[in-house]
Every structure is written in structure tokens, then in C-alpha cells.
Amino acid sequence: MCALFWGLFWVDEELIDLPPFVPEWLNHVVHTAPVVALLLESFLIPHSHQSAILTCGVLSFGGVVYVGWFVTLCSRQCCF
């Protein structure tokens, strides 16, 4: 989500539509803080990782299920 926000912001700032009650600085903090927190955690806390094959398999399965569910719902509602 952070990459999508900053990518859109980099392409065209007008694509980011803010509600009138949200200050611009708060919007930037909300979309930057998760990246900073993840980078700090990944460098400061030791992690034990599963095998790459298992991780890729689980992520691929989840992605296929997600896309399949999305396509199924959209095909029933004719949103294409």
C-alpha cells in the first residue's frame, strides 16, 4: 500500500484525493511510517525464516485463491 501511494504521488499528486479534514503531513506520515517500522524491525530483530520453497508455495497459493475469489465475485456481478 505504501508503494502504491508513493508511486501515485510520484506520477501525479492530483491522483491522491484527500478528505478536507486530513492534513497533508498526516497523510504522508501514515503512508511512510509502516515502511520505516518494517525496515527497523528487519534490521534490529533477528528472525528465523522458513525455507524459500515453502514460503513461495504458501504465498503463491494465497495469491491464486485471492485472485480466483475476486474473479469469481466480479464475474457474477459483471464488473469487467
C-alpha positions in Angstrom: 0.0 0.0 0.0 2.8 2.4 0.8 4.5 1.7 -2.6 1.2 2.3 -4.4 0.6 5.6 -2.6 4.1 6.9 -3.2 4.1 5.6 -6.8 0.8 7.5 -7.5 2.2 10.6 -5.6 5.3 10.5 -7.8 3.4 10.2 -11.0 0.8 12.8 -10.2 0.0 14.4 -6.9 -3.6 15.2 -8.0 -4.3 11.4 -8.0 -4.1 11.4 -4.2 -7.5 12.8 -3.2 -7.6 13.8 0.5 -10.7 14.4 2.6 -10.8 18.0 3.7 -10.2 17.2 7.4 -7.0 15.2 6.8 -3.8 17.4 6.8 -1.3 16.7 4.1 1.5 16.0 6.6 -0.6 13.3 8.3 -1.3 11.5 5.0 2.5 11.4 4.3 3.2 10.1 7.8 0.6 7.4 7.6 2.0 6.1 4.3 5.6 6.3 5.4 5.6 5.0 9.0 4.9 1.4 8.0 7.9 1.2 5.7 10.2 2.8 8.4 8.9 0.4 11.0 9.3 -2.7 8.8 12.9 -1.7 7.9 13.8 -1.1 11.5 12.3 -4.4 12.6 14.0 -6.3 9.8 17.5 -4.9 10.8 17.2 -4.8 14.6 15.3 -8.1 15.4 16.8 -11.5 14.4 14.3 -13.7 12.6 14.2 -17.3 11.8 12.9 -17.9 8.3 11.2 -20.9 6.7 12.6 -22.5 3.5 12.2 -20.4 0.4 10.2 -23.1 -1.4 7.6 -23.4 1.4 7.3 -19.6 1.7 6.9 -19.2 -2.1 4.4 -22.0 -2.2 2.2 -20.6 0.6 2.3 -17.1 -0.9 1.5 -18.4 -4.4 -1.4 -20.4 -3.1 -2.8 -17.4 -1.2 -2.4 -15.2 -4.3 -4.2 -17.7 -6.6 -7.0 -18.1 -4.1 -7.4 -14.3 -3.7 -7.4 -13.7 -7.5 -9.7 -16.6 -8.0 -12.2 -15.3 -5.5 -12.0 -11.8 -6.9 -12.6 -13.1 -10.5 -15.5 -15.2 -9.3 -17.2 -12.3 -7.5 -16.6 -9.9 -10.4 -17.9 -12.4 -13.0 -21.2 -12.8 -11.0 -21.6 -9.1 -10.7 -20.4 -8.2 -14.2 -17.9 -5.6 -13.1 -15.5 -6.2 -16.0 
